[in-house]
Amino acid sequence: MAKAGKRGDTRVRLMLAAERLFGARGLHGVTLKEINAAAGQRNESALHYHFGSKKRLVEAILDARVGAIDKRRVERIEALVAAGGAGDLPAILRATFEPLTSLLDSEEGVRFVRFAAQVLNDPDFDLPTVALRSGFEGISRANALIASVLADLPPEIAVQRQRLMVEMALTSLAIWTRRGDATTNAAARSFFVASLFDAMAAALTAPVSPETLAALKEASKN
């Protein structure tokens, strides 16, 4: 998160403190007073002044972190398309998610992964939908590439699998960060990430069972 002047410094400190506390204890396990204190703010109204509410604070953290990640994603997507890999699902997944999995090698990255997983599990946020409809260029382009690869699936199933993909990735990464050597064991991390990508590709392209098609037909009546 970039800093910009005294007011910007305060805003960044609040966001960093909130990200750490939310990631450790969940969005509803932390008070605004605690965030102010952790950010070194004696004025208890500092957080309200800069963000207005806890929801807007969470959204500001997501915008800042996801925006930085998405810049790297755009570069990866552009390189992939230029190399003729627009139909290569494993390559698309790597271009899409490696800017996120690369965060596992730093404490700052781990803090964001834990925070994002807490947002994912919070009933007040629908993070997969937010991600897919965010307007971030990298996410939009990656989503379009994946949707094209899954064009033979019923649209409802393709969308649901893309949601599951986001949930699988974030939850798996957050669980990984519980390891004591999460940021130092590069070999184990590389194996974990490679296996995660394999599982995501398999989940997206698995044959649709008759049971799923029947359930979809029934659900469509409602």
WOHUTA-V614968 format. One record per pair of residues at least 4 apart in sequence whose C-alpha atoms are under 7 Angstrom apart, sorted by the first residue. I is the first residue (numbers start at 1). J is the second residue. Records with the same first field share a line. If there is no record, write none. Layout:
BEGIN
I: J / J
END
This chain:
BEGIN
1: 12 / 64
3: 8 / 9 / 12
4: 8 / 9
5: 9
6: 10
7: 11
8: 12
9: 13
10: 14
11: 15 / 50
12: 16
13: 17 / 39
14: 18 / 35 / 36 / 39 / 47
15: 19 / 61
16: 20
17: 21 / 35 / 38 / 39
18: 22 / 35
19: 23 / 111 / 112 / 115
20: 24 / 111
21: 25 / 30
22: 26 / 27 / 30 / 115
23: 111 / 114 / 115 / 118
25: 29 / 30
26: 30 / 118
27: 118
30: 34
31: 35
32: 36
33: 37 / 44
34: 38
35: 39
36: 40 / 41 / 44 / 46 / 47
37: 41 / 42
41: 46
45: 49
46: 50
47: 51
48: 52 / 53
51: 56 / 57
52: 56
53: 57
54: 58
55: 59
56: 60
57: 61
58: 62
59: 63
60: 64
61: 65
62: 66
63: 67
64: 68
65: 69
66: 70
67: 71
69: 73 / 99 / 100
70: 74 / 136 / 138 / 139
71: 75 / 138
72: 76 / 99
73: 77 / 95 / 96 / 99 / 138
74: 78 / 137 / 138
75: 79
76: 80 / 95
77: 81 / 95 / 142
78: 82
79: 83
80: 84 / 85 / 86
81: 85 / 86
86: 145
87: 149
88: 92
89: 93 / 146 / 149 / 201
90: 94 / 201
91: 95
92: 96 / 142
93: 97 / 197
94: 98
96: 142
97: 101
98: 102
103: 109 / 110
104: 109 / 110 / 182 / 183
105: 183 / 184
106: 110 / 183
107: 111
108: 112
109: 113
110: 114 / 177
111: 115
112: 116
113: 117 / 173 / 174
114: 118 / 174
115: 119
116: 120
117: 121 / 170 / 171 / 174
118: 122
119: 125 / 127
120: 125 / 126 / 127
126: 130
127: 131
128: 132 / 163 / 166
129: 133
130: 134
132: 139 / 140 / 143
135: 140
136: 140
137: 141
138: 142
139: 143
140: 144
141: 145
142: 146
143: 147
144: 148
145: 149
146: 150
147: 151
150: 158
153: 157 / 158
154: 158
155: 159
156: 160
157: 161
158: 162
159: 163
160: 164
161: 165 / 204
162: 166
163: 167
164: 168
165: 169 / 200
166: 170
167: 171
168: 172
169: 173
170: 174
171: 175
172: 176
173: 177
176: 182
177: 182
181: 185
185: 189
186: 190
187: 191
188: 192
189: 193
190: 194
191: 195
192: 196
193: 197
194: 198
195: 199
196: 200
197: 201
198: 202
199: 203
200: 204
201: 205
202: 206
208: 212 / 213
209: 213
210: 214
211: 215
212: 216
213: 217
214: 218
215: 219
216: 220
217: 221
END
